[in-house]
Amino acid sequence: MRLVDAVYKRIVELAKERGVSINALANLSGVPRPTIVTMTRSSTVKLSTIYGICDGLNITLQDFFASPLFERENVTD
């Protein structure tokens, strides 16, 4: 899977775990909703976007990337 797809899946996973919709997460994080939902149409994602998401979810970057989604064998780019 592409890295940007893993990032998006992780965002959805964390939001779901916390009972937060993508719209609510956009408000909490200051990251525009379109940036979140169109992320997989891009080949890159800014670290500042991930940082904002982490801030909105009240987690660290380490928590965000602590997922099997980011293991080397699961990322193709």
N, CA, C and O atoms as a CHARMM CRD file, in Angstrom:
* protein
*
  308
    1    1 MET  N      0.84900  -1.17500   0.00000 PROA 1      0.00000
    2    1 MET  CA     0.00000   0.00000   0.00000 PROA 1      0.00000
    3    1 MET  C      0.88800   1.22900   0.00000 PROA 1      0.00000
    4    1 MET  O      1.97700   1.22100   0.57500 PROA 1      0.00000
    5    2 ARG  N      0.41600   2.29200  -0.65100 PROA 2      0.00000
    6    2 ARG  CA     1.16600   3.54400  -0.66000 PROA 2      0.00000
    7    2 ARG  C      1.17300   4.15600   0.73600 PROA 2      0.00000
    8    2 ARG  O      0.23000   3.97600   1.50700 PROA 2      0.00000
    9    3 LEU  N      2.21700   4.86300   1.04800 PROA 3      0.00000
   10    3 LEU  CA     2.34100   5.48700   2.36200 PROA 3      0.00000
   11    3 LEU  C      1.17400   6.42500   2.64700 PROA 3      0.00000
   12    3 LEU  O      0.63600   6.42400   3.75400 PROA 3      0.00000
   13    4 VAL  N      0.78300   7.21700   1.67000 PROA 4      0.00000
   14    4 VAL  CA    -0.32000   8.15700   1.86400 PROA 4      0.00000
   15    4 VAL  C     -1.62600   7.40500   2.17100 PROA 4      0.00000
   16    4 VAL  O     -2.45900   7.90400   2.92800 PROA 4      0.00000
   17    5 ASP  N     -1.80600   6.22800   1.59800 PROA 5      0.00000
   18    5 ASP  CA    -2.99400   5.42600   1.90000 PROA 5      0.00000
   19    5 ASP  C     -2.94500   4.89000   3.32900 PROA 5      0.00000
   20    5 ASP  O     -3.96700   4.83200   4.01200 PROA 5      0.00000
   21    6 ALA  N     -1.74900   4.49800   3.77800 PROA 6      0.00000
   22    6 ALA  CA    -1.58900   4.03100   5.15500 PROA 6      0.00000
   23    6 ALA  C     -1.89000   5.16100   6.13900 PROA 6      0.00000
   24    6 ALA  O     -2.52300   4.94200   7.17200 PROA 6      0.00000
   25    7 VAL  N     -1.43100   6.36800   5.81200 PROA 7      0.00000
   26    7 VAL  CA    -1.69200   7.52200   6.67100 PROA 7      0.00000
   27    7 VAL  C     -3.19500   7.75800   6.76600 PROA 7      0.00000
   28    7 VAL  O     -3.72500   7.94200   7.86200 PROA 7      0.00000
   29    8 TYR  N     -3.88000   7.75300   5.63400 PROA 8      0.00000
   30    8 TYR  CA    -5.32800   7.98200   5.64300 PROA 8      0.00000
   31    8 TYR  C     -6.05200   6.88500   6.43700 PROA 8      0.00000
   32    8 TYR  O     -6.94000   7.18200   7.23500 PROA 8      0.00000
   33    9 LYS  N     -5.67400   5.63100   6.21900 PROA 9      0.00000
   34    9 LYS  CA    -6.30300   4.52900   6.96800 PROA 9      0.00000
   35    9 LYS  C     -6.08500   4.69800   8.46700 PROA 9      0.00000
   36    9 LYS  O     -6.98400   4.43400   9.26600 PROA 9      0.00000
   37   10 ARG  N     -4.89400   5.13800   8.84200 PROA 10     0.00000
   38   10 ARG  CA    -4.59600   5.33500  10.26900 PROA 10     0.00000
   39   10 ARG  C     -5.44600   6.46300  10.84200 PROA 10     0.00000
   40   10 ARG  O     -5.93200   6.35800  11.96800 PROA 10     0.00000
   41   11 ILE  N     -5.63000   7.53300  10.08600 PROA 11     0.00000
   42   11 ILE  CA    -6.47800   8.64200  10.54400 PROA 11     0.00000
   43   11 ILE  C     -7.89500   8.14400  10.77500 PROA 11     0.00000
   44   11 ILE  O     -8.49400   8.42400  11.81400 PROA 11     0.00000
   45   12 VAL  N     -8.42900   7.41500   9.81900 PROA 12     0.00000
   46   12 VAL  CA    -9.79700   6.89000   9.94300 PROA 12     0.00000
   47   12 VAL  C     -9.88900   5.93600  11.13300 PROA 12     0.00000
   48   12 VAL  O    -10.85100   5.98600  11.90000 PROA 12     0.00000
   49   13 GLU  N     -8.89600   5.07600  11.28200 PROA 13     0.00000
   50   13 GLU  CA    -8.86200   4.11300  12.38700 PROA 13     0.00000
   51   13 GLU  C     -8.87100   4.82100  13.74700 PROA 13     0.00000
   52   13 GLU  O     -9.65500   4.47300  14.62900 PROA 13     0.00000
   53   14 LEU  N     -8.00200   5.80600  13.90600 PROA 14     0.00000
   54   14 LEU  CA    -7.90700   6.52500  15.18100 PROA 14     0.00000
   55   14 LEU  C     -9.16900   7.33300  15.46800 PROA 14     0.00000
   56   14 LEU  O     -9.63100   7.38500  16.60800 PROA 14     0.00000
   57   15 ALA  N     -9.72100   7.95500  14.44600 PROA 15     0.00000
   58   15 ALA  CA   -10.95500   8.72900  14.63400 PROA 15     0.00000
   59   15 ALA  C    -12.09000   7.80500  15.06300 PROA 15     0.00000
   60   15 ALA  O    -12.86300   8.13600  15.96200 PROA 15     0.00000
   61   16 LYS  N    -12.18300   6.66200  14.42300 PROA 16     0.00000
   62   16 LYS  CA   -13.24300   5.69600  14.75400 PROA 16     0.00000
   63   16 LYS  C    -13.09000   5.19300  16.19600 PROA 16     0.00000
   64   16 LYS  O    -14.07300   5.09100  16.93000 PROA 16     0.00000
   65   17 GLU  N    -11.85500   4.88300  16.59200 PROA 17     0.00000
   66   17 GLU  CA   -11.59100   4.42000  17.96400 PROA 17     0.00000
   67   17 GLU  C    -12.07000   5.43400  18.99900 PROA 17     0.00000
   68   17 GLU  O    -12.51600   5.06500  20.08500 PROA 17     0.00000
   69   18 ARG  N    -11.97200   6.70200  18.65400 PROA 18     0.00000
   70   18 ARG  CA   -12.33300   7.76800  19.58500 PROA 18     0.00000
   71   18 ARG  C    -13.73900   8.30100  19.37800 PROA 18     0.00000
   72   18 ARG  O    -14.16200   9.23700  20.05700 PROA 18     0.00000
   73   19 GLY  N    -14.46600   7.70200  18.43400 PROA 19     0.00000
   74   19 GLY  CA   -15.83800   8.13100  18.17900 PROA 19     0.00000
   75   19 GLY  C    -15.92800   9.53500  17.59600 PROA 19     0.00000
   76   19 GLY  O    -16.86900  10.27600  17.87900 PROA 19     0.00000
   77   20 VAL  N    -14.94100   9.89400  16.78100 PROA 20     0.00000
   78   20 VAL  CA   -14.86800  11.22600  16.19300 PROA 20     0.00000
   79   20 VAL  C    -15.06300  11.10200  14.68400 PROA 20     0.00000
   80   20 VAL  O    -14.39800  10.29600  14.03400 PROA 20     0.00000
   81   21 SER  N    -15.96000  11.88700  14.13700 PROA 21     0.00000
   82   21 SER  CA   -16.15200  11.88900  12.68100 PROA 21     0.00000
   83   21 SER  C    -15.00700  12.65500  12.02300 PROA 21     0.00000
   84   21 SER  O    -14.27900  13.39800  12.68100 PROA 21     0.00000
   85   22 ILE  N    -14.86500  12.46500  10.72900 PROA 22     0.00000
   86   22 ILE  CA   -13.83700  13.20600   9.99600 PROA 22     0.00000
   87   22 ILE  C    -14.12200  14.70900  10.06200 PROA 22     0.00000
   88   22 ILE  O    -13.19800  15.51400  10.17300 PROA 22     0.00000
   89   23 ASN  N    -15.40100  15.08200   9.99500 PROA 23     0.00000
   90   23 ASN  CA   -15.75000  16.50700  10.12100 PROA 23     0.00000
   91   23 ASN  C    -15.33100  17.05700  11.48000 PROA 23     0.00000
   92   23 ASN  O    -14.74800  18.13800  11.56600 PROA 23     0.00000
   93   24 ALA  N    -15.62900  16.31500  12.53400 PROA 24     0.00000
   94   24 ALA  CA   -15.25300  16.74700  13.88200 PROA 24     0.00000
   95   24 ALA  C    -13.73600  16.79500  14.02000 PROA 24     0.00000
   96   24 ALA  O    -13.19200  17.71400  14.63300 PROA 24     0.00000
   97   25 LEU  N    -13.05700  15.80800  13.45100 PROA 25     0.00000
   98   25 LEU  CA   -11.59900  15.78300  13.50700 PROA 25     0.00000
   99   25 LEU  C    -11.00700  16.99500  12.79300 PROA 25     0.00000
  100   25 LEU  O    -10.03500  17.58500  13.26400 PROA 25     0.00000
  101   26 ALA  N    -11.58500  17.35900  11.67500 PROA 26     0.00000
  102   26 ALA  CA   -11.12200  18.55300  10.96200 PROA 26     0.00000
  103   26 ALA  C    -11.23800  19.78100  11.86500 PROA 26     0.00000
  104   26 ALA  O    -10.32300  20.60400  11.91100 PROA 26     0.00000
  105   27 ASN  N    -12.33100  19.90600  12.56500 PROA 27     0.00000
  106   27 ASN  CA   -12.51700  21.02900  13.48500 PROA 27     0.00000
  107   27 ASN  C    -11.53000  20.98100  14.64500 PROA 27     0.00000
  108   27 ASN  O    -10.95900  22.00500  15.01900 PROA 27     0.00000
  109   28 LEU  N    -11.32800  19.79500  15.21300 PROA 28     0.00000
  110   28 LEU  CA   -10.42600  19.64400  16.35400 PROA 28     0.00000
  111   28 LEU  C     -8.97200  19.89500  15.97300 PROA 28     0.00000
  112   28 LEU  O     -8.19900  20.44500  16.75700 PROA 28     0.00000
  113   29 SER  N     -8.61700  19.49000  14.77400 PROA 29     0.00000
  114   29 SER  CA    -7.20700  19.52300  14.37200 PROA 29     0.00000
  115   29 SER  C     -6.80300  20.78600  13.62900 PROA 29     0.00000
  116   29 SER  O     -5.61800  21.10900  13.54800 PROA 29     0.00000
  117   30 GLY  N     -7.77500  21.49600  13.08900 PROA 30     0.00000
  118   30 GLY  CA    -7.44400  22.65300  12.27000 PROA 30     0.00000
  119   30 GLY  C     -7.00900  22.28300  10.86500 PROA 30     0.00000
  120   30 GLY  O     -6.59600  23.14300  10.08700 PROA 30     0.00000
  121   31 VAL  N     -7.10300  20.99100  10.54000 PROA 31     0.00000
  122   31 VAL  CA    -6.78400  20.51800   9.19200 PROA 31     0.00000
  123   31 VAL  C     -8.08900  20.52800   8.39800 PROA 31     0.00000
  124   31 VAL  O     -9.05800  19.88600   8.80300 PROA 31     0.00000
  125   32 PRO  N     -8.12800  21.23800   7.28700 PROA 32     0.00000
  126   32 PRO  CA    -9.37400  21.30300   6.52300 PROA 32     0.00000
  127   32 PRO  C     -9.88300  19.92600   6.10900 PROA 32     0.00000
  128   32 PRO  O     -9.10800  19.05300   5.71900 PROA 32     0.00000
  129   33 ARG  N    -11.18800  19.75000   6.20100 PROA 33     0.00000
  130   33 ARG  CA   -11.80900  18.47400   5.84000 PROA 33     0.00000
  131   33 ARG  C    -11.38900  18.01900   4.44000 PROA 33     0.00000
  132   33 ARG  O    -11.04100  16.85100   4.26600 PROA 33     0.00000
  133   34 PRO  N    -11.41100  18.90400   3.43400 PROA 34     0.00000
  134   34 PRO  CA   -10.99400  18.46100   2.10100 PROA 34     0.00000
  135   34 PRO  C     -9.56100  17.92000   2.05900 PROA 34     0.00000
  136   34 PRO  O     -9.26100  17.01100   1.28400 PROA 34     0.00000
  137   35 THR  N     -8.68800  18.47400   2.88400 PROA 35     0.00000
  138   35 THR  CA    -7.31300  17.97200   2.94600 PROA 35     0.00000
  139   35 THR  C     -7.30100  16.53300   3.41900 PROA 35     0.00000
  140   35 THR  O     -6.54200  15.71200   2.90500 PROA 35     0.00000
  141   36 ILE  N     -8.13900  16.22500   4.39500 PROA 36     0.00000
  142   36 ILE  CA    -8.19600  14.86800   4.93700 PROA 36     0.00000
  143   36 ILE  C     -8.82200  13.91200   3.92300 PROA 36     0.00000
  144   36 ILE  O     -8.24200  12.87100   3.61600 PROA 36     0.00000
  145   37 VAL  N     -9.98400  14.25200   3.40700 PROA 37     0.00000
  146   37 VAL  CA   -10.71800  13.29600   2.56300 PROA 37     0.00000
  147   37 VAL  C    -10.12700  13.12700   1.17000 PROA 37     0.00000
  148   37 VAL  O    -10.38600  12.11600   0.51800 PROA 37     0.00000
  149   38 THR  N     -9.34500  14.08200   0.69800 PROA 38     0.00000
  150   38 THR  CA    -8.74500  13.92700  -0.62700 PROA 38     0.00000
  151   38 THR  C     -7.28600  13.49100  -0.56000 PROA 38     0.00000
  152   38 THR  O     -6.60300  13.43300  -1.58300 PROA 38     0.00000
  153   39 MET  N     -6.82500  13.19500   0.61100 PROA 39     0.00000
  154   39 MET  CA    -5.43500  12.82700   0.83900 PROA 39     0.00000
  155   39 MET  C     -4.98000  11.67800  -0.06500 PROA 39     0.00000
  156   39 MET  O     -3.85200  11.70400  -0.55900 PROA 39     0.00000
  157   40 THR  N     -5.80900  10.69700  -0.28700 PROA 40     0.00000
  158   40 THR  CA    -5.38100   9.52900  -1.05500 PROA 40     0.00000
  159   40 THR  C     -5.27900   9.81000  -2.55100 PROA 40     0.00000
  160   40 THR  O     -4.77800   8.97400  -3.30300 PROA 40     0.00000
  161   41 ARG  N     -5.74500  10.97000  -2.98600 PROA 41     0.00000
  162   41 ARG  CA    -5.58700  11.33900  -4.39900 PROA 41     0.00000
  163   41 ARG  C     -4.21100  11.92700  -4.66700 PROA 41     0.00000
  164   41 ARG  O     -3.84000  12.17200  -5.81400 PROA 41     0.00000
  165   42 SER  N     -3.47500  12.14600  -3.61800 PROA 42     0.00000
  166   42 SER  CA    -2.14400  12.73000  -3.71900 PROA 42     0.00000
  167   42 SER  C     -1.10000  11.63600  -3.55200 PROA 42     0.00000
  168   42 SER  O     -1.41300  10.51900  -3.13700 PROA 42     0.00000
  169   43 SER  N      0.12300  11.96600  -3.87400 PROA 43     0.00000
  170   43 SER  CA     1.20500  11.00200  -3.65200 PROA 43     0.00000
  171   43 SER  C      2.01200  11.35200  -2.41200 PROA 43     0.00000
  172   43 SER  O      2.92500  10.62200  -2.02600 PROA 43     0.00000
  173   44 THR  N      1.66600  12.47900  -1.78900 PROA 44     0.00000
  174   44 THR  CA     2.39000  12.90100  -0.59000 PROA 44     0.00000
  175   44 THR  C      1.41000  13.43000   0.45400 PROA 44     0.00000
  176   44 THR  O      0.27200  13.78800   0.14800 PROA 44     0.00000
  177   45 VAL  N      1.88500  13.46600   1.67900 PROA 45     0.00000
  178   45 VAL  CA     1.13900  14.10300   2.76100 PROA 45     0.00000
  179   45 VAL  C      2.15800  14.86300   3.60500 PROA 45     0.00000
  180   45 VAL  O      3.24400  14.35600   3.88600 PROA 45     0.00000
  181   46 LYS  N      1.80900  16.05200   3.99700 PROA 46     0.00000
  182   46 LYS  CA     2.72600  16.87000   4.78400 PROA 46     0.00000
  183   46 LYS  C      2.76900  16.38200   6.23100 PROA 46     0.00000
  184   46 LYS  O      1.75400  15.98800   6.80500 PROA 46     0.00000
  185   47 LEU  N      3.95300  16.42000   6.79200 PROA 47     0.00000
  186   47 LEU  CA     4.11100  16.07300   8.19800 PROA 47     0.00000
  187   47 LEU  C      3.30500  17.03000   9.06700 PROA 47     0.00000
  188   47 LEU  O      2.78200  16.62600  10.10600 PROA 47     0.00000
  189   48 SER  N      3.19900  18.28200   8.66200 PROA 48     0.00000
  190   48 SER  CA     2.41500  19.24400   9.43700 PROA 48     0.00000
  191   48 SER  C      0.94000  18.86000   9.47600 PROA 48     0.00000
  192   48 SER  O      0.25000  19.15500  10.45200 PROA 48     0.00000
  193   49 THR  N      0.44800  18.20400   8.42300 PROA 49     0.00000
  194   49 THR  CA    -0.93600  17.71100   8.41200 PROA 49     0.00000
  195   49 THR  C     -1.10000  16.59100   9.43400 PROA 49     0.00000
  196   49 THR  O     -2.05700  16.57700  10.20800 PROA 49     0.00000
  197   50 ILE  N     -0.16800  15.66500   9.42700 PROA 50     0.00000
  198   50 ILE  CA    -0.22400  14.55900  10.39500 PROA 50     0.00000
  199   50 ILE  C     -0.09800  15.10800  11.81100 PROA 50     0.00000
  200   50 ILE  O     -0.79000  14.65000  12.72100 PROA 50     0.00000
  201   51 TYR  N      0.77500  16.07700  11.99800 PROA 51     0.00000
  202   51 TYR  CA     0.95000  16.68300  13.31500 PROA 51     0.00000
  203   51 TYR  C     -0.35100  17.33100  13.78600 PROA 51     0.00000
  204   51 TYR  O     -0.72500  17.19200  14.95100 PROA 51     0.00000
  205   52 GLY  N     -1.04100  18.03700  12.89100 PROA 52     0.00000
  206   52 GLY  CA    -2.32400  18.64300  13.24300 PROA 52     0.00000
  207   52 GLY  C     -3.35700  17.60700  13.62400 PROA 52     0.00000
  208   52 GLY  O     -4.10800  17.79100  14.58200 PROA 52     0.00000
  209   53 ILE  N     -3.39800  16.51400  12.87400 PROA 53     0.00000
  210   53 ILE  CA    -4.31800  15.41600  13.19300 PROA 53     0.00000
  211   53 ILE  C     -3.99400  14.87100  14.58000 PROA 53     0.00000
  212   53 ILE  O     -4.89500  14.65000  15.38900 PROA 53     0.00000
  213   54 CYS  N     -2.72000  14.65800  14.85000 PROA 54     0.00000
  214   54 CYS  CA    -2.30600  14.15600  16.16800 PROA 54     0.00000
  215   54 CYS  C     -2.72800  15.11700  17.27400 PROA 54     0.00000
  216   54 CYS  O     -3.20500  14.69200  18.32600 PROA 54     0.00000
  217   55 ASP  N     -2.55500  16.38700  17.03600 PROA 55     0.00000
  218   55 ASP  CA    -2.95100  17.38800  18.01400 PROA 55     0.00000
  219   55 ASP  C     -4.45800  17.31000  18.26500 PROA 55     0.00000
  220   55 ASP  O     -4.90400  17.36200  19.41100 PROA 55     0.00000
  221   56 GLY  N     -5.23100  17.18700  17.19700 PROA 56     0.00000
  222   56 GLY  CA    -6.69000  17.08800  17.33400 PROA 56     0.00000
  223   56 GLY  C     -7.13500  15.83800  18.07100 PROA 56     0.00000
  224   56 GLY  O     -8.14400  15.84700  18.77500 PROA 56     0.00000
  225   57 LEU  N     -6.37600  14.76400  17.90600 PROA 57     0.00000
  226   57 LEU  CA    -6.69900  13.50000  18.58700 PROA 57     0.00000
  227   57 LEU  C     -6.02500  13.38700  19.95000 PROA 57     0.00000
  228   57 LEU  O     -6.24300  12.42300  20.68400 PROA 57     0.00000
  229   58 ASN  N     -5.20400  14.38400  20.27900 PROA 58     0.00000
  230   58 ASN  CA    -4.47100  14.40100  21.55000 PROA 58     0.00000
  231   58 ASN  C     -3.55100  13.18600  21.68600 PROA 58     0.00000
  232   58 ASN  O     -3.50500  12.52900  22.72600 PROA 58     0.00000
  233   59 ILE  N     -2.81300  12.90800  20.59000 PROA 59     0.00000
  234   59 ILE  CA    -1.83800  11.81900  20.59800 PROA 59     0.00000
  235   59 ILE  C     -0.51400  12.35500  20.07200 PROA 59     0.00000
  236   59 ILE  O     -0.45500  13.45400  19.52200 PROA 59     0.00000
  237   60 THR  N      0.53800  11.58200  20.24100 PROA 60     0.00000
  238   60 THR  CA     1.85700  11.96200  19.73800 PROA 60     0.00000
  239   60 THR  C      2.05700  11.39600  18.33000 PROA 60     0.00000
  240   60 THR  O      1.31900  10.51900  17.88100 PROA 60     0.00000
  241   61 LEU  N      3.06400  11.91800  17.65900 PROA 61     0.00000
  242   61 LEU  CA     3.42800  11.34100  16.36300 PROA 61     0.00000
  243   61 LEU  C      3.82800   9.87700  16.52000 PROA 61     0.00000
  244   61 LEU  O      3.54700   9.05200  15.65000 PROA 61     0.00000
  245   62 GLN  N      4.48600   9.56300  17.63400 PROA 62     0.00000
  246   62 GLN  CA     4.86600   8.17700  17.89200 PROA 62     0.00000
  247   62 GLN  C      3.62400   7.28600  17.97800 PROA 62     0.00000
  248   62 GLN  O      3.61000   6.17700  17.44400 PROA 62     0.00000
  249   63 ASP  N      2.58600   7.77800  18.65300 PROA 63     0.00000
  250   63 ASP  CA     1.34200   7.01300  18.74400 PROA 63     0.00000
  251   63 ASP  C      0.73400   6.81500  17.35600 PROA 63     0.00000
  252   63 ASP  O      0.23400   5.73700  17.03200 PROA 63     0.00000
  253   64 PHE  N      0.78400   7.85900  16.55200 PROA 64     0.00000
  254   64 PHE  CA     0.19600   7.78400  15.22000 PROA 64     0.00000
  255   64 PHE  C      0.87600   6.69600  14.39400 PROA 64     0.00000
  256   64 PHE  O      0.20600   5.88700  13.75200 PROA 64     0.00000
  257   65 PHE  N      2.19300   6.68100  14.41200 PROA 65     0.00000
  258   65 PHE  CA     2.93200   5.74100  13.57100 PROA 65     0.00000
  259   65 PHE  C      3.12700   4.36000  14.20700 PROA 65     0.00000
  260   65 PHE  O      3.72200   3.47400  13.59300 PROA 65     0.00000
  261   66 ALA  N      2.63000   4.17700  15.43100 PROA 66     0.00000
  262   66 ALA  CA     2.73100   2.87200  16.09800 PROA 66     0.00000
  263   66 ALA  C      1.59600   1.98200  15.60800 PROA 66     0.00000
  264   66 ALA  O      0.63400   1.72700  16.33200 PROA 66     0.00000
  265   67 SER  N      1.71800   1.52100  14.38800 PROA 67     0.00000
  266   67 SER  CA     0.68600   0.70900  13.75900 PROA 67     0.00000
  267   67 SER  C      1.33100  -0.21600  12.74300 PROA 67     0.00000
  268   67 SER  O      2.30000   0.15900  12.08300 PROA 67     0.00000
  269   68 PRO  N      0.80000  -1.41800  12.61500 PROA 68     0.00000
  270   68 PRO  CA     1.30800  -2.33200  11.58700 PROA 68     0.00000
  271   68 PRO  C      1.18500  -1.76400  10.16900 PROA 68     0.00000
  272   68 PRO  O      1.87700  -2.21500   9.25500 PROA 68     0.00000
  273   69 LEU  N      0.31200  -0.78300   9.99100 PROA 69     0.00000
  274   69 LEU  CA     0.17600  -0.16400   8.67100 PROA 69     0.00000
  275   69 LEU  C      1.50100   0.39100   8.16300 PROA 69     0.00000
  276   69 LEU  O      1.72700   0.44700   6.95400 PROA 69     0.00000
  277   70 PHE  N      2.37900   0.80200   9.07400 PROA 70     0.00000
  278   70 PHE  CA     3.62100   1.45800   8.69300 PROA 70     0.00000
  279   70 PHE  C      4.83200   0.53700   8.72200 PROA 70     0.00000
  280   70 PHE  O      5.96500   0.99500   8.57500 PROA 70     0.00000
  281   71 GLU  N      4.60300  -0.75000   8.91100 PROA 71     0.00000
  282   71 GLU  CA     5.72800  -1.68300   8.85500 PROA 71     0.00000
  283   71 GLU  C      6.22000  -1.77000   7.41400 PROA 71     0.00000
  284   71 GLU  O      5.43000  -1.73300   6.47100 PROA 71     0.00000
  285   72 ARG  N      7.50600  -1.88500   7.26300 PROA 72     0.00000
  286   72 ARG  CA     8.15200  -1.84200   5.94900 PROA 72     0.00000
  287   72 ARG  C      7.47200  -2.74200   4.91600 PROA 72     0.00000
  288   72 ARG  O      7.30600  -2.34400   3.76300 PROA 72     0.00000
  289   73 GLU  N      7.09000  -3.91600   5.30900 PROA 73     0.00000
  290   73 GLU  CA     6.49400  -4.85400   4.33700 PROA 73     0.00000
  291   73 GLU  C      5.09400  -4.44300   3.89200 PROA 73     0.00000
  292   73 GLU  O      4.56400  -4.99300   2.92700 PROA 73     0.00000
  293   74 ASN  N      4.49800  -3.48800   4.58200 PROA 74     0.00000
  294   74 ASN  CA     3.14900  -3.04200   4.23200 PROA 74     0.00000
  295   74 ASN  C      3.13000  -1.77300   3.39200 PROA 74     0.00000
  296   74 ASN  O      2.07800  -1.38700   2.88200 PROA 74     0.00000
  297   75 VAL  N      4.26900  -1.12200   3.24200 PROA 75     0.00000
  298   75 VAL  CA     4.35200   0.14200   2.50400 PROA 75     0.00000
  299   75 VAL  C      5.15400  -0.07800   1.23000 PROA 75     0.00000
  300   75 VAL  O      6.26600  -0.60500   1.26600 PROA 75     0.00000
  301   76 THR  N      4.57900   0.32900   0.10900 PROA 76     0.00000
  302   76 THR  CA     5.24100   0.08900  -1.18100 PROA 76     0.00000
  303   76 THR  C      6.05900   1.26600  -1.68000 PROA 76     0.00000
  304   76 THR  O      6.86100   1.10800  -2.60000 PROA 76     0.00000
  305   77 ASP  N      5.87600   2.43900  -1.09400 PROA 77     0.00000
  306   77 ASP  CA     6.66600   3.59300  -1.56300 PROA 77     0.00000
  307   77 ASP  C      7.27100   4.34500  -0.42200 PROA 77     0.00000
  308   77 ASP  O      7.96400   5.34000  -0.63600 PROA 77     0.00000
